């Protein structure tokens, strides 16, 4: 068994990206040596990525230090979702509601947090953001939901 | 123009009411955010970058530089008061600084850090003013092949001197280079890696990438850990901010040595503020009459590294300002800011924008002065801010990041780009791949390709041009030499030893 799973995965990641970059850059054109096409530099880089990825993985296979990778799915998914909700809601729900929703979703990223505190934070941050960015800095976004206006 | 004329020009720019105000704003904001847990200088700068878009470039850079050394300073404050180094360069400060605080000598530690930093900042500023013109004179003679090789050397040196696996760091640089190419190719108009998404035609936005990698990913990583109960923060000691005669006598030689080390190491790519503070701590410990005092509240252990990291923070501007080369992630942010303001970083900046160049340098010194004047009286406020628990802080960080990135071009597409890079940054951090080299590559990607193409066009397609031009050859040999040396077990052990104090 490989002990250093983490570095093997890192190596494979770079190999995978390298291969993808190579496949994509094939279509961009090579040009001539004196006038390099847009595909050449990415292809060079893709080769480097594959080579480095293989090297990282090979070193890791012989490595005796154990290292695993465990993702914390809850913060990963909910923090990303919080940012997504903001982006998705901004144009339709307006600044205040998007910020408040974002705060609520992000607060769920960690277990055992007080719901009351979350609600208060959503309102406070929503109001603060509206005041600062809408009124003070004049950010060109709707403040309230489109259907309310 | 002579040295003094340059400085006079610089001060006339930096002392304008507007620039002075932004310098003050930057240092205060930087310190405040540097004090908050879980926000480093890169995340801070990227979060506040949109604020600078409406400013003229000189003022923008003055603000960003102020945030940088403010954050640096705030990081040291938390290192001393609660043993939480805000960033890597203040890790060693925490060793003896926190011990001093526990012995009721927090004030002395803070004073030494402040005065040492100010001295180092002054020397660092003079070093920039003295060396930058010569270096940029030299670099003005560089053609495309030399530039390409210089970037190769800069990127390699940056990863070799930083800590962690060299192989992974180089891979991250290359990944960054590729990401820098996303968008429309300037020479041919061909769209690369855009997957037909029109928001990517202009390339990945620099602020969105940096905020995702350093802001969002950081939040996700921090949420894995429990909100640790913080030790009660007390300043202790007498009410005055004065050093005793013995403390002063013990500290000043360490300050001078730390400044020298930090200034020299800061110029090296990858060094920045971090290398200097580690080196200075090791030096002080080695030459001390009684090394056992270190780790138990030795004032030299605060004075040396704090001076070194500030000197290094200043001199790391030298390669950025004169060669357009970022030596660390913060300098990559500065280059990003220059590009956003349509200023091509490189040796021509000093001649084309002398008021920007010298104004920035003069404002650094003013900023350091402001830090000393402000921070000692304000330390009570920072202590209050330290009490904010992370569970309250992180939603606010996310809100600021999201609105900030939206305001870059009033487009929600950038919000999604930031979210994607947050995920990428978190996963890469789990694979123990540091995001800083990626950012360096990202900034330099388009410039490297441009110089590669230009060099080949001038040589008529002959790739040997990189090896026949003596300067280019020397730069490439140096880069290769660095890689070979690092591949040798002995050198890499030495390098690891230099960072061992960190854990």
HADDOCK unambig.tbl for C-alpha pairs under 7 A between the chains (distance, minus, plus):
assign (segid A and resid 6 and name CA) (segid B and resid 431 and name CA) 5.53 0.50 0.50
assign (segid A and resid 7 and name CA) (segid B and resid 431 and name CA) 6.50 0.50 0.50
assign (segid A and resid 10 and name CA) (segid B and resid 431 and name CA) 5.65 0.50 0.50
assign (segid A and resid 28 and name CA) (segid B and resid 190 and name CA) 6.94 0.50 0.50
assign (segid A and resid 33 and name CA) (segid B and resid 456 and name CA) 6.76 0.50 0.50
assign (segid A and resid 33 and name CA) (segid B and resid 461 and name CA) 4.26 0.50 0.50
assign (segid A and resid 34 and name CA) (segid B and resid 456 and name CA) 5.22 0.50 0.50
assign (segid A and resid 34 and name CA) (segid B and resid 457 and name CA) 4.35 0.50 0.50
assign (segid A and resid 34 and name CA) (segid B and resid 460 and name CA) 4.92 0.50 0.50
assign (segid A and resid 34 and name CA) (segid B and resid 461 and name CA) 3.66 0.50 0.50
assign (segid A and resid 35 and name CA) (segid B and resid 453 and name CA) 6.78 0.50 0.50
assign (segid A and resid 35 and name CA) (segid B and resid 457 and name CA) 5.85 0.50 0.50
assign (segid A and resid 36 and name CA) (segid B and resid 453 and name CA) 6.00 0.50 0.50
assign (segid A and resid 38 and name CA) (segid B and resid 185 and name CA) 6.63 0.50 0.50
assign (segid A and resid 38 and name CA) (segid B and resid 188 and name CA) 6.91 0.50 0.50
assign (segid A and resid 41 and name CA) (segid B and resid 449 and name CA) 6.41 0.50 0.50
assign (segid A and resid 42 and name CA) (segid B and resid 178 and name CA) 6.36 0.50 0.50
assign (segid A and resid 45 and name CA) (segid B and resid 174 and name CA) 6.33 0.50 0.50
assign (segid A and resid 45 and name CA) (segid B and resid 178 and name CA) 6.88 0.50 0.50
assign (segid A and resid 49 and name CA) (segid B and resid 171 and name CA) 6.06 0.50 0.50
assign (segid A and resid 49 and name CA) (segid B and resid 174 and name CA) 6.62 0.50 0.50
assign (segid A and resid 52 and name CA) (segid B and resid 167 and name CA) 6.63 0.50 0.50
assign (segid A and resid 52 and name CA) (segid B and resid 171 and name CA) 6.00 0.50 0.50
assign (segid A and resid 56 and name CA) (segid B and resid 167 and name CA) 6.46 0.50 0.50
assign (segid A and resid 56 and name CA) (segid B and resid 168 and name CA) 6.92 0.50 0.50
assign (segid A and resid 69 and name CA) (segid B and resid 430 and name CA) 6.33 0.50 0.50
assign (segid A and resid 69 and name CA) (segid B and resid 431 and name CA) 6.91 0.50 0.50
assign (segid A and resid 72 and name CA) (segid B and resid 224 and name CA) 6.52 0.50 0.50
assign (segid A and resid 75 and name CA) (segid B and resid 220 and name CA) 5.53 0.50 0.50
assign (segid A and resid 75 and name CA) (segid B and resid 223 and name CA) 6.29 0.50 0.50
assign (segid A and resid 76 and name CA) (segid B and resid 220 and name CA) 5.78 0.50 0.50
assign (segid A and resid 79 and name CA) (segid B and resid 220 and name CA) 6.73 0.50 0.50
assign (segid A and resid 80 and name CA) (segid B and resid 419 and name CA) 5.75 0.50 0.50
assign (segid A and resid 83 and name CA) (segid B and resid 402 and name CA) 6.61 0.50 0.50
assign (segid A and resid 83 and name CA) (segid B and resid 419 and name CA) 6.23 0.50 0.50
assign (segid A and resid 84 and name CA) (segid B and resid 416 and name CA) 6.42 0.50 0.50
assign (segid A and resid 84 and name CA) (segid B and resid 419 and name CA) 6.99 0.50 0.50
assign (segid A and resid 87 and name CA) (segid B and resid 412 and name CA) 5.21 0.50 0.50
assign (segid A and resid 87 and name CA) (segid B and resid 415 and name CA) 5.76 0.50 0.50
assign (segid A and resid 87 and name CA) (segid B and resid 416 and name CA) 6.82 0.50 0.50
assign (segid A and resid 99 and name CA) (segid B and resid 399 and name CA) 6.55 0.50 0.50
assign (segid A and resid 103 and name CA) (segid B and resid 395 and name CA) 5.47 0.50 0.50
assign (segid A and resid 106 and name CA) (segid B and resid 395 and name CA) 6.17 0.50 0.50
assign (segid A and resid 107 and name CA) (segid B and resid 395 and name CA) 6.78 0.50 0.50
assign (segid A and resid 110 and name CA) (segid B and resid 223 and name CA) 6.74 0.50 0.50
